[in-house]
Amino acid sequence: MWYEHAMDRANLRAVPLFSTIEEQDLKKIATFAAEDSVAARSTLMREGDYSNEMVAIESGTADVIQDGRKVAGLGPGDVFG
């Protein structure tokens, strides 16, 4: 998906996965990225569901739940999806 307004490259660069990417490449990636805020306790993805999205946590935390149990905790800079 291409977005009319590219994501702020500084926010993208703050994610360790993108921290060393050349500026010209980061600019291209930013056109395919979007920023979103999520309410506490929201379900972002479910195990087994298809997704073509990658999520990078800028602030806050997320729990990874498997079979009803928390198996991991994610925080700023972590990527999933």
Summary of the structure (lengths in Angstrom):
residues: 81
radius of gyration: 13.9
end to end distance: 15.7
largest distance: 42.6
contacts: 151
relative contact order: 0.19
helix: 20%
strand: 19%
